[in-house]
Amino acid sequence: MELEINLNKPYDNNVCAICLTGRYSIVVILSVRYIINFELFLLTAF
């Protein structure tokens, strides 16, 4: 039944994939910035 839904709505699946990858990339960018800021804080603190 899920396969029928996927075949009937390929456009919705593509949009969902783009949304998920976009959100994942944003989370990765924010986490990288947080790690860099934390390392700079440690360097300036010590």
JOWO-V560341 format. One record per residue. BURIAL is + if it has 16 or more other C-alpha atoms within 10 Angstrom, else -. Layout:
BEGIN
burial
BURIAL
BURIAL
END
This chain:
BEGIN
burial
-
-
-
-
-
-
-
-
-
-
-
-
-
-
-
-
-
-
-
-
-
-
-
-
-
-
-
-
-
-
-
-
-
-
-
-
-
-
-
-
-
-
-
-
-
-
END
